[in-house]
Amino acid sequence: MATGWSRGRAPATIANVGPGFDVFALAVRGLADVVSVRAADEDSLSVEGLDARDLPASFAKNTAGIVIAAMRKLTGLRDPLEVRVRKGIPAGRGLGSSAASCGAAALAFLDAFREAKDLTPAAVLRAAAEGEAAVAGRHYDNVSGTLLGGFVSIASTNPIVLARQPVSPRVHIALAIPDFEMRTADMRRVLPRQIPLRDAVSNVGKAATLAIALGRGDVRLAGRCLEDRFAEPRRAPFLRGYDAARTAALDAGAAGFAISGSGSTVFALAASRRGAEQSAKAMRDAFLAHDVNAKPLATIVDNSIPLRALLGRAGPRFSLVTG
């Protein structure tokens, strides 16, 4: 095991990205969780940063501890660890907070144990998903985005079949992060078991075109393809100020608008940094008019690859296919 602290950093993510329910994820530059580990006489875990007092500080219940347990099972490496989780992503806001802790824990474990680098990327994704499953259900969009960066599209989770590509820096993102939570587990319960054929066709068509548009940096086309007819119509009524924020973003020049993950954060796509800033502030003001405080943020996609150490010579565009 490495001496001193070993560290993993994983960015926030926008899951679904409009029509790509449980399939698409974008890594977001700026917001991130950091997990640090070092050798100890016995296991311990502490949490600091955003919402730290509301999060469990034990191996058995914290997502970082659950992932480390999964990594131990994969590798047989069971050295006692002191674990420190630094939260930079607010919980329950649809920005992949739990997934980022999962990803950062897996990365810290890989950094600490040279032997763990024999694992496959797919194995690490599955270990990270164990932590996510404990709080938000077993889905891979956020954990894939936080570990692989850029834009991830998932065709299958068993076996794992996914593609990763960078997103053009011409695509700017405006975020408005309300000060209240919309828990993923709750928001999954409001989803329908069946949808009309026309809505399924609409989502498939927009998702396929959105993936192409993001790679090309075609902001106008990507914005037009953010419409979701499955999850967003059922979740929007739980987000006070949703309609006003959407109108404000589009009136400010945004190319498209959607809920980030299961909410409460909303995002818009813009063709410039200034446009993203204007849209973020417009969404903030719209929420405030409905007595909701929201933090505005203008950013871009984080195209770095946190799991790079296990991907060998893979370029910025690659796929993972197992089974």
C-alpha positions as CSV (number, residue, x, y, z in Angstrom):
1,M,0.0,0.0,0.0
2,A,1.2,3.5,-0.7
3,T,2.4,5.6,2.2
4,G,0.7,8.8,3.2
5,W,-2.6,9.9,1.8
6,S,-4.0,8.6,-1.5
7,R,-6.7,10.6,-3.2
8,G,-9.5,10.4,-5.7
9,R,-11.5,13.2,-7.2
10,A,-14.8,12.7,-9.1
11,P,-16.9,15.4,-10.8
12,A,-20.5,16.2,-10.6
13,T,-22.7,14.8,-13.3
14,I,-25.9,15.6,-15.2
15,A,-27.8,12.4,-15.7
16,N,-30.5,11.7,-18.3
17,V,-29.6,14.9,-20.1
18,G,-33.2,15.3,-21.3
19,P,-34.4,12.2,-23.2
20,G,-31.6,9.8,-22.1
21,F,-33.2,8.4,-18.9
22,D,-30.7,6.1,-17.2
23,V,-28.7,6.1,-20.4
24,F,-26.9,9.5,-20.7
25,A,-24.5,11.4,-18.4
26,L,-22.4,14.5,-18.7
27,A,-19.5,15.3,-16.3
28,V,-19.6,18.9,-15.1
29,R,-16.5,21.0,-14.6
30,G,-16.0,22.7,-11.2
31,L,-18.1,20.7,-8.7
32,A,-16.5,17.6,-7.3
33,D,-16.2,15.2,-4.4
34,V,-12.7,14.2,-3.0
35,V,-12.0,11.0,-1.1
36,S,-8.7,10.5,0.7
37,V,-7.5,7.2,2.3
38,R,-4.4,6.2,4.2
39,A,-3.2,3.2,6.3
40,A,-4.6,3.0,9.8
41,D,-4.9,0.6,12.7
42,E,-8.6,0.2,12.1
43,D,-11.2,1.4,9.7
44,S,-12.7,4.9,10.2
45,L,-14.6,7.3,8.0
46,S,-15.3,11.0,8.3
47,V,-17.3,13.5,6.2
48,E,-16.7,17.2,5.7
49,G,-17.8,19.9,3.4
50,L,-21.3,20.4,1.9
51,D,-24.2,18.7,3.8
52,A,-21.6,16.8,5.9
53,R,-23.8,16.7,9.0
54,D,-26.6,15.1,7.1
55,L,-24.5,12.2,5.7
56,P,-23.5,9.0,7.5
57,A,-20.0,8.7,8.8
58,S,-19.6,4.9,8.9
59,F,-18.2,2.4,6.5
60,A,-21.5,0.4,6.5
61,K,-23.7,3.3,5.5
62,N,-21.6,5.9,3.6
63,T,-21.4,5.3,-0.1
64,A,-17.6,5.7,-0.1
65,G,-17.3,3.0,2.5
66,I,-19.6,0.7,0.6
67,V,-17.5,1.1,-2.5
68,I,-14.3,0.4,-0.6
69,A,-15.9,-2.8,0.7
70,A,-16.7,-3.7,-2.9
71,M,-13.2,-3.0,-4.0
72,R,-11.8,-5.1,-1.2
73,K,-14.0,-8.0,-2.2
74,L,-12.7,-7.7,-5.8
75,T,-9.1,-7.5,-4.9
76,G,-8.7,-9.3,-1.5
77,L,-6.9,-6.2,-0.2
78,R,-8.3,-5.6,3.3
79,D,-5.8,-3.3,5.0
80,P,-7.5,-1.0,7.5
81,L,-8.1,2.5,6.2
82,E,-8.7,6.0,7.5
83,V,-11.2,7.5,4.9
84,R,-12.0,11.2,4.6
85,V,-14.8,12.3,2.3
86,R,-14.8,15.9,1.2
87,K,-18.2,16.9,-0.2
88,G,-18.2,19.6,-2.9
89,I,-21.5,18.6,-4.5
90,P,-24.7,19.2,-2.7
91,A,-26.8,16.1,-2.0
92,G,-30.3,15.5,-3.4
93,R,-29.9,18.2,-6.2
94,G,-29.6,15.9,-9.2
95,L,-25.9,16.5,-9.7
96,G,-24.7,12.9,-8.9
97,S,-23.5,13.7,-5.4
98,S,-23.7,10.1,-4.2
99,A,-22.1,8.8,-7.4
100,A,-19.2,11.2,-7.1
101,S,-18.4,10.0,-3.6
102,C,-18.6,6.4,-5.0
103,G,-16.3,7.3,-7.9
104,A,-13.8,9.2,-5.7
105,A,-13.6,6.3,-3.3
106,A,-12.9,3.8,-6.0
107,L,-10.2,6.1,-7.4
108,A,-8.6,6.6,-4.0
109,F,-8.5,2.9,-3.5
110,L,-6.8,2.4,-6.9
111,D,-4.3,5.1,-6.0
112,A,-3.5,3.5,-2.7
113,F,-3.1,-0.1,-3.9
114,R,-0.9,-0.8,-6.9
115,E,-2.3,-4.3,-7.0
116,A,-5.8,-2.9,-7.6
117,K,-4.7,-1.6,-11.0
118,D,-5.1,-5.1,-12.4
119,L,-8.9,-4.5,-12.3
120,T,-10.8,-3.8,-15.4
121,P,-12.7,-0.5,-15.9
122,A,-15.9,-2.4,-15.9
123,A,-15.1,-4.0,-12.6
124,V,-14.5,-0.6,-11.0
125,L,-17.8,0.7,-12.5
126,R,-19.6,-2.2,-10.9
127,A,-18.0,-1.6,-7.5
128,A,-18.9,2.1,-7.7
129,A,-22.5,1.1,-8.6
130,E,-22.7,-0.8,-5.3
131,G,-22.5,2.4,-3.4
132,E,-25.0,4.2,-5.7
133,A,-27.4,1.3,-5.3
134,A,-27.5,1.8,-1.5
135,V,-29.0,5.2,-1.8
136,A,-30.4,5.8,-5.3
137,G,-31.0,2.4,-7.0
138,R,-28.8,0.4,-9.2
139,H,-28.2,2.5,-12.3
140,Y,-24.9,3.4,-13.9
141,D,-25.4,6.8,-15.6
142,N,-24.0,9.0,-12.9
143,V,-21.2,6.6,-11.8
144,S,-20.1,6.1,-15.4
145,G,-20.1,9.8,-16.0
146,T,-18.1,10.6,-12.9
147,L,-15.5,8.0,-13.6
148,L,-15.2,8.4,-17.4
149,G,-15.9,12.1,-17.8
150,G,-17.2,13.7,-20.9
151,F,-20.4,12.4,-22.3
152,V,-21.3,8.7,-21.6
153,S,-24.1,6.7,-23.3
154,I,-25.0,3.4,-21.8
155,A,-26.5,0.6,-24.0
156,S,-26.5,-2.1,-21.4
157,T,-25.4,-2.6,-17.8
158,N,-25.4,-6.4,-17.7
159,P,-23.2,-6.9,-19.6
160,I,-21.7,-3.4,-19.6
161,V,-21.9,-1.8,-23.1
162,L,-21.2,1.9,-23.2
163,A,-19.6,4.6,-25.3
164,R,-17.7,7.7,-24.1
165,Q,-16.8,10.8,-26.1
166,P,-15.7,14.3,-25.3
167,V,-18.0,17.2,-25.7
168,S,-17.0,20.3,-27.7
169,P,-16.0,23.3,-25.6
170,R,-18.5,25.2,-27.7
171,V,-21.2,23.7,-25.6
172,H,-21.7,25.8,-22.4
173,I,-23.9,24.8,-19.5
174,A,-26.0,27.0,-17.3
175,L,-27.1,25.6,-13.9
176,A,-29.5,26.7,-11.3
177,I,-29.2,24.7,-8.1
178,P,-32.2,25.2,-5.7
179,D,-31.8,25.0,-2.0
180,F,-34.0,22.0,-1.5
181,E,-33.7,18.3,-2.3
182,M,-35.6,16.0,-4.6
183,R,-34.5,12.6,-3.6
184,T,-33.7,10.2,-6.5
185,A,-35.6,7.3,-4.8
186,D,-38.7,9.4,-4.4
187,M,-38.6,10.7,-8.0
188,R,-38.2,7.3,-9.4
189,R,-41.4,6.2,-7.7
190,V,-43.4,8.8,-9.7
191,L,-42.4,7.4,-13.1
192,P,-45.0,5.5,-15.2
193,R,-44.5,1.8,-16.0
194,Q,-45.7,2.3,-19.6
195,I,-45.5,5.2,-22.0
196,P,-47.3,5.8,-25.3
197,L,-45.5,4.6,-28.4
198,R,-45.3,8.2,-29.8
199,D,-43.5,9.4,-26.7
200,A,-41.1,6.5,-26.8
201,V,-40.3,7.2,-30.5
202,S,-39.8,10.9,-29.6
203,N,-37.4,10.1,-26.8
204,V,-35.4,7.7,-28.9
205,G,-35.1,10.1,-31.8
206,K,-34.1,13.1,-29.7
207,A,-31.6,11.0,-27.7
208,A,-29.9,9.7,-30.8
209,T,-29.6,13.2,-32.3
210,L,-28.5,14.8,-29.0
211,A,-25.6,12.4,-28.8
212,I,-24.4,13.4,-32.3
213,A,-25.0,17.1,-31.6
214,L,-23.0,17.2,-28.4
215,G,-20.0,15.6,-30.1
216,R,-20.2,18.1,-33.0
217,G,-20.6,21.1,-30.7
218,D,-23.9,21.9,-32.3
219,V,-25.6,23.8,-29.4
220,R,-28.7,24.7,-31.3
221,L,-29.4,21.2,-32.3
222,A,-28.5,19.8,-28.9
223,G,-30.9,22.2,-27.2
224,R,-33.8,21.2,-29.5
225,C,-33.2,17.6,-28.5
226,L,-33.4,18.1,-24.7
227,E,-37.2,17.5,-24.7
228,D,-38.1,14.4,-22.5
229,R,-41.6,12.9,-22.7
230,F,-41.0,10.2,-20.0
231,A,-39.5,11.4,-16.7
232,E,-39.5,15.2,-16.8
233,P,-43.3,15.7,-17.2
234,R,-43.8,13.5,-14.0
235,R,-41.1,15.2,-12.0
236,A,-41.7,18.9,-13.0
237,P,-44.8,19.3,-10.7
238,F,-42.6,18.6,-7.7
239,L,-40.2,21.4,-8.6
240,R,-41.7,24.8,-7.7
241,G,-40.7,27.4,-10.2
242,Y,-40.0,24.9,-13.0
243,D,-42.1,26.5,-15.7
244,A,-40.8,30.0,-14.8
245,A,-37.2,28.9,-14.9
246,R,-37.6,27.2,-18.2
247,T,-39.2,30.3,-19.8
248,A,-36.5,32.5,-18.3
249,A,-33.7,30.4,-19.6
250,L,-35.1,30.3,-23.1
251,D,-35.9,34.0,-23.1
252,A,-32.3,34.7,-22.1
253,G,-31.1,32.9,-25.2
254,A,-30.5,29.3,-24.1
255,A,-30.8,26.7,-26.8
256,G,-32.6,24.2,-24.5
257,F,-33.6,23.4,-20.9
258,A,-34.1,20.3,-18.8
259,I,-34.0,19.0,-15.2
260,S,-30.6,17.6,-14.2
261,G,-31.1,14.0,-13.1
262,S,-34.1,13.7,-10.8
263,G,-33.8,17.4,-9.7
264,S,-33.9,19.8,-8.1
265,T,-31.2,21.4,-10.3
266,V,-32.1,22.5,-13.8
267,F,-29.8,23.2,-16.6
268,A,-29.7,24.9,-20.0
269,L,-27.3,24.8,-23.0
270,A,-25.8,27.9,-24.4
271,A,-23.4,28.8,-27.2
272,S,-21.2,31.1,-25.2
273,R,-19.9,31.6,-21.6
274,R,-21.8,34.9,-21.4
275,G,-25.0,33.2,-22.7
276,A,-24.7,30.5,-20.0
277,E,-24.1,33.2,-17.3
278,Q,-27.2,35.1,-18.4
279,S,-29.3,32.0,-18.5
280,A,-28.1,30.8,-15.1
281,K,-29.0,34.2,-13.5
282,A,-32.3,34.3,-15.3
283,M,-33.2,30.9,-13.9
284,R,-32.1,32.0,-10.4
285,D,-34.3,35.0,-10.6
286,A,-37.3,33.0,-11.8
287,F,-36.9,30.6,-8.9
288,L,-36.6,33.5,-6.5
289,A,-39.9,34.9,-7.7
290,H,-41.4,31.6,-6.5
291,D,-39.7,31.9,-3.1
292,V,-37.0,29.4,-4.0
293,N,-33.4,30.3,-3.5
294,A,-31.1,28.9,-6.2
295,K,-27.4,29.1,-6.9
296,P,-26.5,30.1,-10.5
297,L,-23.4,28.5,-12.2
298,A,-22.0,28.7,-15.7
299,T,-19.7,25.9,-16.7
300,I,-18.8,23.4,-19.4
301,V,-18.4,19.6,-19.7
302,D,-15.5,18.1,-17.8
303,N,-13.7,16.1,-20.5
304,S,-11.0,14.7,-18.2
305,I,-11.0,10.9,-17.6
306,P,-10.7,10.2,-13.9
307,L,-10.3,6.5,-14.5
308,R,-7.5,7.0,-17.0
309,A,-5.1,4.8,-15.1
310,L,-7.1,1.7,-16.1
311,L,-7.8,2.6,-19.7
312,G,-4.3,2.3,-21.2
313,R,-4.0,3.9,-24.6
314,A,-7.7,4.7,-25.0
315,G,-8.2,8.1,-26.7
316,P,-10.9,10.6,-25.8
317,R,-13.5,8.4,-27.7
318,F,-13.7,4.8,-26.5
319,S,-16.2,2.1,-25.6
320,L,-16.4,-0.5,-22.9
321,V,-18.0,-3.8,-23.9
322,T,-18.1,-6.9,-21.6
323,G,-19.7,-10.3,-22.0
